[in-house]
Amino acid sequence: MLEFIVFVSGGVLLVLEIIASRLLAPFFGNSVYVWGSLIGVFLAGLSAGYFLGGRVADRWPSPALFAVLIFAAGVLTFPIPFVATPVMQAIVLRDYGPRVNPLAAATVLFLLPTIVMGMVSPFAVRLRARTVTTVGNVAGVLYALSTLGSIVGTLLAAFVLINLYGVRAIIHGLGLLMILLAGAGLLFARRRAAAAVTVVLLALAVWAVATASPDVAAAVVFQRDTVYHRISVSDEGRVRYLRLDNYWQSAIDLDEPTRTVFAYSDYLHLPLLFVPQMRRVALIGLGGGTVPRDYIRDYPQVEVHVAELDPAVIEAARLLFSLPDDARLRVSAADGRLFLLRTAERYDAIMLDAYLIDTIPFHLATAEFFRLAAARLAPGGVVASNVIGALEGEDSRLFRAIYKTFRSVFSSVYVFPVGHGSFSSAEMLRNIIIVGSMEPSVPAAEVQARASRLAAGVVRLPGFAEAAATLYGGTIRTEDVPILTDDFAPIDALIPR
């Protein structure tokens, strides 16, 4: 029984660590700071738990106390979903910064249960070891079982649980499992009265979960935790929004589906300025499918291939955002870089809409990736990327690093800041469309002339010429930012704060 408890406790600990990332994601994203905070807090908790567990076990080597520790771990784990939202909201409102925010949340929510779970293995060693001569063997076996449980828990969480259950249900289940183990341990230690109390508390916990109001607003029409995101779709008035973790991704006007809600999506038609006879387009990142839907609707000659990492995003786009079922639209559940690596197609335009404000897939922003994309272009083709940043100032470093990386690969690079004009600040955070081409540079006057001709015939978007007029002619400083490579891409340090 002791060995089984140690094995399961190790599994519960790692399931909790994996699931913790999904709990924090809606407030803090999935950046390296979130994962660093979680790993640091869990390791700190284990260190403290190993130390305290050994001290307590030497002083009170009681099987009943061991069961009480298991019970305490369950009691500390079970209510986490109930307190998580107010805790994280309070931290967000105070805003200690992108590093401290997730670290504070992880500490408040997970440090105590981790400490108690860390006490399990050294306490079990003390209970199982009979003589000094066998303590090494006992410690090795029990810590091996704990580690094996952690491996099973990691794989179970990543490959099974997240795909089947919500975060709240998983964390509640972990707490209930530990309480159940405590009851079994008390029975094994012949503490029947304490075991009966544990069963009663277990029943009360189940009742609390069954009667708790779901933490979902009435306007949410779709919500799912996947291995990549927490996806939620909500209706605010007559506008439907897609949210991935804590990032707004796409929107559609339910009364006027052809109306553009997020202006940047219209700017992703600007590659037509450089390839007016476009035939084949690749898009990395689907969101709600606004861009491919408009390309299929507006350009009868164009075939669109989309690579979207998360199959559930594809499902949401088809069910809730009117993504068309059209022979000219092919959507693949695949990583964008692998998609380009494996394809033999050549594209007139390859567009990236996979960057979020503080979660950048770094492997889609490096010089190696842009060289791969350039190799998949048809003659005269372009690569375009939607970046969130500023042209100048403190929030501009990510944009300027990606721009510098574009310049290291492409002969000509064009920058279109969304909504930029004579009265807007270059330091304002905004969507910026970067377009790279292997062709000679086109003067700004010719770009505007092309936009006027296209707006008079091919392009149906009402603001196309105005979008083209935002072509940025100012100097973009790059001396203080790196060219991003697979070897060195400090994305998280460059992200706007």
Secondary structure, DSSP 4 states (H G I P E B T S, - for coil): -HHHHHHHHHHHHHHHHHHHHHHHHHHHTT-HHHHHHHHHHHHHHHHHHHHHHHHHHHH---HHHHHHHHHHHHHHHTTHHHHHHHHHHHHHHH---TTHHHHHHHHHHHHHHHHHHHTHHHHHHHHH--SGGGHHHHHHHHHHHHHHHHHHHHHHIIIIIHHHS-HHHHHHHHHHHHHHHHHHHHHHTT-HHHHHHHHHHHHHHHHHHHHSPPS--TTEEEEEE-SS-EEEEEEETTEEEEEETTEEEEEEESS-TTS-SSTHHHHTTGGGGT-TT--EEEEE--TTSHHHHHHHHH-TT-EEEEEES-HHHHHHHHHHS-----TTEEEEES-HHHHHHH----EEEEEE----SS---GGGSSHHHHHHHHHTEEEEEEEEEEEEE-SSSGGGHHHHHHHHHHHHH-SEEEEEETT--TTS-TTS-EEEEEEEESSPPPPHHHHHHHHHHHHTTT---TTHHHHHTT---S----TTSPPP-SS---HHHHS--
